[in-house]
Amino acid sequence: MLKRLYHGNLMGNLLEKRPYFCYYIDVSTCFRNNGMIQSDKKILVSGLMACIALFFPYPLAAAGGVEGQPTEKILQPQGLNYAGIYQLRQLDSSLTGSGVKFALICRSITYIDGEPQNDYRPSTEHNCFAGKQFNFNDQAGPSAGISPHSTAVCSILLGEDPNAFNRQLGRFYYQGAVPAATADIYEFWYFLTNNVFAGSPPDADIITASFGSQFEDWWTRGIDSMAERYGLIVVAGIGNGSDAYAPPLYPAAGTNVIGVGVVDSVDTENLAASLANFSLAYPEHSSFGPTADGRCKPDILAPGNFLAADDNEPNRYEPTGNWSSFSTPVVAGAIGLLVQKAREDPNLSLAVSPEGGNCVMKAILLNSATKLPYWHKGRLEKDDDHQVPLDYIQGAGMLNAVSAYEHLIAGPNKPGEVSTTGWDNNLLDKAENVYQITITEPNDKLVTVTAVWNKHYNSTYPFESAPEKDANLRLELWAIDANDPDNDYLLDYSDSNVDNVEHIYVAADANYTNYEIVISYSDIDEPNRIPAAQRYGLAWNLSEKQTDESIFWYDLNADGIVNDLDFTILLNNLLNSTKSPGGYLLGDINTDGVIDVNDVEILLDHRNLKADWRTKDK
């Protein structure tokens, strides 16, 4: 019965649509294609630029390119450095993932008559896995085989090799995000049969998956159900964007899962520069929301192009290319470091509690993320969207492991007077919970607040959602006048009717030093609505206002120079924004909610601006 149900349901719904369910990667592919520029438009723009040059004969800025690279041995993959993981290890050298256990769900490459052939394993003969013990879980069928995809993913997460080598880069120290962590590796179909269908969680702190399907199904809801019931942290890749015809993929698009998008590496022929510098998340290469039911996804971004272990030779490392498969282990690894810290410090234990700990970790992760150029709630609009908590392609922003760590060690706070950075794992069992913060110097300060809670599912197949158990929470930030309550006002709020994340990112009012964070039920006034107590994770932080002079406001193709190619992209996006106002397009440089001639003028003012990583040959 189980086998018929299993194959009839999953095979029919997934494998017939295999283009969306395949791996995110071809590991031999390294750089994105800029062939989108149409030749006739390029000629037109070149002519326009020539005319413009008559009026703007001198570049406004030109940073010198970098010739060559340092010869000393460096850490790789450098994308981990960009996300703050290596810096975090410098702050606390003990943070290596020790004592943390991962469950990696890996998909077989080969199927015969719909049956997986067990070629899902990483190449354990590779040098970066020397001395590591992996536990493998699969059907006792065909002899286990090697997956290049799993090899690369596992190396980014768990690998370590002090004497790594690449013919273009020379020698380097290869160190994954959590080199001292342990891992159980599950073949996907085995995991569905023995864990998801049975409702039995794996013995792990963090589950991670670098594959997905465009369809919600019983197994994706089953993963959401396990996350809710057991407080499991689940991290998955969101998909490879419109170029791959990939919408937000499940399980990453699930309500209780952390969905990860990808930040592209820069476009340069210099391999070292490409692996160390990253630009933006592009709709072509990173799947974006909303989901079919209107929720924001992804939740967070991470770099995606890394040196990773090659399955063909035990001492070979090659670039992966920009795929969300490889941004996923970066986020999972960063969470692993936070879990290790919370386990070691009893004062932080609520952050890893099976009761709401996964909500706390997600809230901390999202609240500490760095906003990249063009971040805006929802799609392109002039005003802040109170009904959409996150950006549809960036989520809350890019992973910032150091900031996440600082959030965590700030420690838990309960409602009442709290520090300007902190978190809480709590129940909303009354009308509202209020957190009071004091900002002594509110000028040029930003307040960020994130609330996360789990949605509910039935505990048995087919794991249908249980909306009658769900709460709809509302997050508010009030400016408070201690001397005159009539001067209190609502500074900002986030109140989605579909998401189980609420996010505020707003400048403090220079005239107010007292603020209140209020979490409440959004729908408490609805007739016959008696909400059950809802557990939630909350994180907040005060930071300096960003002075963002990133070149990627103007260098839209990330090749290190602002020129006619970027003008072409902006022109395309300007035209497309009038044809498809609901699309997700980059180019609103002045953030006034529309791509127009004002943005073109700003781009022209920055022409010939160069990045310091750009070399003469790109």
N, C-alpha and C positions, 0 to 999 in steps of 0.2 A: 504493500500500500504506500509506504513512504517513498519507495523508488519511483513508482508510477506518478505519484503526486509531484515528486521532486522534478522529474524530467518533464512531465507534461506541462507543468506551470512554468518552470524556469527556462527550459529549453525553448518552449514556444514563444515566450516573451522576450528572451534575450538573444539567443544564438541566431535566430532568424534576422535580427537587427545588429549583426555582429560589427558592422563598421563603427557603431557607437560604443561597443563593449570591448573593443580591442585595446591593446596597450596604447599609452599615450605617445610612445616614442619609436623612433628609429635611431639607435644609438650612434649610427654613423653620421647623422645629420647634425650640423653644428650651428649654423647661422641662419637667420630668417631672410626671406626673400624680399627684396625691395622692388620686384618687378611690377608692382601695382601701378606705377606711374605711367600714364599713357603718353605715347610719343607726341601726339598733337598738342596736348596740354603742356608738355615739357617745352616744346618749341615756343608756344605762346608765352609761357612764363619766362623763358629765357629772354625773349624780346622785351617783356615788361621790365625784367630786372636790368637789362641793358639801359633802358630809358631811365629807370630809377637811379642808376649809377651816375647819370649826369647831374642829378640833384644831390646825391649822397655819395660823393667820390671817395670818402675815407671810411674804413671800418671803425665802428665805435669801440670795439675791444678785440684783442687777439692774444689769447694766451699761448705761450710757446708749447709746441708738441714735445713729447718725451722720446728721445732717441735711445733705444736699447732698454734693458731692464737690469735691476741690481743682480749681482752675481751670487750674493749670499743665499744660503738655503732658507726658504720661507715655508710657512704652513700652507697646505692645500687640503681641501678646496677653498679657494679664496672667497667664494660666496658665503661661507660660514662666517668669515670675518666681516663681510658687508652686513650680515644680519645681526652681528654683535656677539656671536657665540664665542669666538676666540677672545674678544675683549672681556667677556664675562669670566672666562677661565683665568685671565690675568688678574681679575679682581679676587677670585676665589679658586685657587688651583686645584682644590679638591673636587670641584664640580666636573666630573667625568661620566656621570651616569651610574656610578657604583650603587648597587643595591636596587636598581630600577630594572623592571622587566617589560619587554615589548612583545606584543603579538603582531607579527607581520603577515598580512594576508596577501599571498602571491598567486597569480593566475598562471596556469599552464599555457605554454605556447601552442602546443599541438593537440588537436582533437581528432579522433577517429570515430565516426558515427555518433558524434556528439559527446563522446567520452574523453575526459582529460587524460593525457598521456604522462602526467607527472613530471614534465620538464619545467618545473617551477622553481627549482632551487638555485641559490647563489653558488658560484664556483668557490667552494671552500678551500681549493688549492691555491687561491690567490694569496699573495704575500700579506695583503692588508687584513686577512682573516687568520693569520698564524696564531695558534694558541687559543682560538675562540671555539667555544662549544655551542653549536646550534642544535636545537631539538626540532626535528622535522615531523610533521603530522600530515599524512596523506592516505589515500585509499591504497590498500595492499594490492595494487594492480601492476601496471607496467613498471619496469625498472626506472628509478628516479633519474631525471635528466637535468641539465643545466639551463638556466634562463639568463641571457645577457641583461635583461631588464631587472631581474631580482638582484643580480650581481652588482649592478650600478647602484640601485636603491640601498642595498645593505651596506655598501662601502661608504656612502655618504652619511649614513646613520651611525654605523658601528666600526668602520674600518680604522686601522692604524698601521703605519709602515714608516719607520724612521729613515729608511733608505730608498724612498720612491724615486722614480726617474721617468722623465718624458723627453723625447729627443729634441723637442723645441724649447723646453723650459729648463732642462738640466735636472739636477737633483733637488729634492724638496722633502719635507716631512709631511706625510699624509696622515691626517687625523680627522676622523668623523666627528659628528656632533656629540655622541655619547660613547666613546670607545670602550668604557668599562662596563657598559650595560650588558644585560643578557637578553636573549631573544628566542622565542618559539616561532617557527615559521610554518604557516599553515597553507596547504594547497586549498584554493578557493572553494571548490566543490565539497571538499572534506569539511571545511569550516561551516559551510551552509548546513550540511547534514548533521554534523555532530554538535555544533554550537548554536547556530541561529535557529534552526528548526526545533531543536530540543530546548531552546531558551536557556542554554547553559553557558555562562560567560567563560572565556579563557582565563587561565591563571596569569594575569598580566595587569600592569598598571596603565598601559597605553596600547590601544589598538591602532594600527595604521595600515592604509590601503592605497596603493598608487594605480588604481584602475577604477572604472565606473561604467554605469549604464545611464542612458538618457531617461529611463523609465523608473518611476517609483514602483516597487513590487513588494511581495510579502517579505523577501529577505532584507530589503532596505528598511522596511518598517520594523523588522525583527531586530536589526542593529540599533535603531532608535530606541526600541523597547528595552534592550539590554542596557543601553547607556542610561536611560531613565531609572530603571529598577535597581541597578547595581552601582550607579555613580561612575561608570566607566568613561574614560576620556578616549574619544574616537576621532582620528584625524585622517582626512582623505583628500585626494586631488580633485579639483573642480572640473577639469577638462581643458582641451587645447584650443578653444576659441572657434571663431567663425570660419577660419581657413580649414579647420578639420571638421566642420559641420557639427561641432559639439556644443550642445546647450549645457547648462549646469548639470553635471553628472551626479547620479546617486552612487554610493551613499553620501558623498560630500554635500549634496543638496538637501540631505535630511535635516530635520529640525534640531536634533540633539547632537549633531556631528559638527566638528570644526572643518569647514571647507576651505581649501587652500588654493589660491591663484598664483600665477607666476609672473615675476618681474624679469623682463628680458635683459640679457647682457648687452653691452653696447656693441655696435656694429663696426668692428675693426678687424683688419687682417693680422694685427699683432695679438697673438694668442694670450700672452700674459696680461695685456690690458683688457682683453675681452673677458677673461676669467675673474678679474678683480673689480670691474666696474659694471654697474647695472643702471638701467634707465627707468622705464615705466612698465605697467601692465597694459598690454595692447589687446583690444577686443578681437583682433585677428588670431591671437595666440593664447589667450587666457579666457576661458568661458565666463560669461557674466550673466547677471540676473536681470529681471526677477525670475524666480521659479514659476512654474505653471500656476501655482496658487498665490503668487504675488509676493513671496518672501525675498529678502535680500540674500544674495550669495554672490561671490564667496564671502567668508568671514574675515580673511586676512590674506596677505601676500607674502611671498618669500622669493629670493633669487632662484633661478632654475637651471642655469648652465654651469656645470661643475666638471672638474677632472674626476673621473670615477673609474673603478676597477673594470678592466676588460676581461671577459670570460675566456678569451683565447690564449692568453699568456699570463703567467702568475706574477709578472713584474711590470705589466703594461697598464697605463692609465690614459684614458682618452676623454675628450669633452663629450658631454651628453647632449648638448643642445638645450634650447629653452622649452622645457616641458614641465607641466605641473606634477608629473610623476616624481620629479627630483626636487621640487620645492616642498613637497609633502614631508619627506624625512627631515628637512631642516626645521619645520615647525614642530614636528613630533619630537625631535631631539631637544629643542629648546624647552619644551614642556617637561621632558625627562629630567633636565637639569633643575627645573623648579620643583619637581616632585622629590628629587633627591634632597634638596635643601629643606623642603617642608617636612620630610621624614626625619631629618637629623635634628630639627629644632622643634621641641614640644610646643612652643608658643605658636608655631605655624601649622599645627596638625589639622586644623579645621579646613585648610586648603586642599587636603587630600582625603577628607572624610568621604566614605561611601554615601553619606547623606549630603548631597549638594556640592561635593568637592569638584566635580567636573564643571559645574556652573561657575565656581570661583575661578578656576584655572582659565576658563574661556573668557570670563570678564576681565581678568588681569591681562591676558594676552591681547585682547582687543583694545582695552583702555590704554595700553602702553605703546600701541603701534604708531609708526611714523606716517603722517600724511604725506603722500607724494604730490607733485604738481597735478592739478586738475581734480583733486579730491573734492567731492561734493555729494551730499546725500541724494540718493536716487539718480535721476538723469539731469541733464542740463536745464537748470532753471535759475531765475534770479534770486529767489528767496530760499532760505533754509526750509527743507521739507520736513515738517514735524511728523508726518505719517510714515516716512521711510527712514529707518534708523541709520543705514549704511550706504556707502557708494556702491553702485551696482557692479563695478569692476574691481575696485580696490578693497571693498569691504570696509574695515576700520582703518586700513593702511598696511604698511609693510612691517613685518616682524622686527621688533627691537628688543633683543634678548636682554640687554643690560637694563633697559627701562622696566621690562617685565620683572626682572629680579629685584629691582629697587621697589617696585610696587609690592612684591611678595614680602620682603623683609621689613617693610614699613609696619606690617603686622595687622591683625584683625582689630576692628573697632565695632562697637555696638551703637545703635541709635543714641543720639545725644551729641555732646561736643566731641568732635573727632579731629585728628590731624589732617593736614592738607593733602596727604597721600595715604591711602589705606584701602582696606577691603573688608567685606563682611560675608559670612555664610549664615543666613538667617531665615526665619519664617515671617511671612506677612499673614498674620492672623487677626488683624484689626483693620481699621480704615486706612491707616498709613503708618509708615515708619519714617522718621525725620532725622537727618544727620546735619549737624551744624558745624560749619567751618568758618574760620576767621582768616582773612587775607590782609596782612598788615600793609602791604604795598601793592594795590590792585592794578596799578598802571602797567599796561603791556603784558598782562598775565592771561593765560588761557586755562579754563576749567574743563576737564574731561571727565565724564561719568558714564559708566556702562553697567547695565543690569542684564543678567542672563538667568533664565529658568528653563527647566525641561518641559517638553510637552509629553502627554500621556498616551500610552498604547496598551492594548490588551496583551496579556502575557503569553498567549498561545497562538499558534498558526490560525489565520493569516495575519495576526498582529495588527488588526485594524486600529485606527486612531480612536481615542476615547475623548472627544471634545467636551463631553459633559464634566470631565475631571479637570479640564484645562482652565487656567486663569489668564486673564488679559491684563497685564500690568502697565502702568504709566509711570514715566520718570520725569520729574520736574526739577528745575533749579531756580530758586527764588533769591532775589536781592533784598536784604532785610535792613530796615532802618530801626536801630534799637531805640531811638528816641521818639519815633513817630510811626506807628504801624500803618498809618494811611499812606506812607511812602513806600511800603513794601510793594514789589511787583515781580511778576513772573518773567525772569530773564530768558529762559528757554525751556522747551519740553520736547519729549520724544514719546509718541503714542501711536504705534502701529497696531492695527487690528488683526494682523496675521503673523507677525514675527514674534519670536520668543527672545528677542534681543532688543534693548532700547539703548540709545547712544546719544550723548550730548557732547558737543565740542564747540565752545563759545568763549568769546573774550569776556573777562570780568569787567564790571562797570567801575571806572576809576573813582566814582563818588561813593562807592559802597565797600565796606570791609567785612561785613557779615553776610553769610549766605546759608541757605538751607537746601539740602538735597532731599527730595520727598519721593518715596516710592509708594504707590497706592494701586488700587484696582481701577482700571479704566472704565469698566462696565458695571460698577457697583450700583448705579442708579437705575439700571434696567429692571423692569418688572420681573418678579419671580427669580431674580438672580441672587443666589446666596453662595458666594464663592467659598470654596474650601481653602484652608490654610495652604499657602503656596511657598515652597522653599525657593530661595533665589540666591545668586551670587552677585555681589555688587563691588565695583572698584571705582576709585576716583583719584584724581591727581591735579595738582596745580603746576603749571609749567610756564616758561617764558614764551612770549609770543614769537612765532616763527618768522624769521627774516629770510624768506626762501628766495635765493637768487640762483636756483638750479637752472642749468643750461637747458634742461628738458622742458621748460616752458616754451622754448623756441626751437630747439633741435628735435623736431618731431620724428625724424627717422633714426635718431640716436647714433649718427655717424661721426659726431664730434665737431661738427661745424654747422653754423646756421647759414643756409644758402638757398639757391632756387629750388632744390629738392624739397626743402621744408615748406617753401612758399607754395609749391604744387600741392603738397599734402593739405595745407591749410585751405587752399582754394577748393580742393575736392571736398573737404569736410564742410566748408561754408555752403557749397552748392547742395550737398547731401542733407545738410541740416534743414534746408527749406523743403526738400522733398520728403524727408523722413524725420520729422521733429521728435519722434519717439525713440530714435536710435541713440546709440552711445558713441559720441564723437569727441575727439580731442581738438582743442584749438581756441577755447574761450580763455584767452590769455589774461584779460583784465577781470575775469570772473564776474561779469555783469549779467550772466545768464543767457548769452547769445553769442554765436560766432558771426562777426560782422567786420566791416571795414576798419573799425577801431583796433581789432586784433591784428589785422593785416599791417596796419601802421606800426604797431608795437614790434611785430616780427621784423619788419624792415629796419627799424631802429637798432635791431640787434644782429643784423646780417654781418657775417664774417666772424662772429663770436666763436671762439674755439675752446674745446675742452682740453685740460692739461694732459689727458691720456692719448689725445689724437697724435698719430705719427704722420709723416709725409705721405706714406703709401696707404693711409687709412689705418 
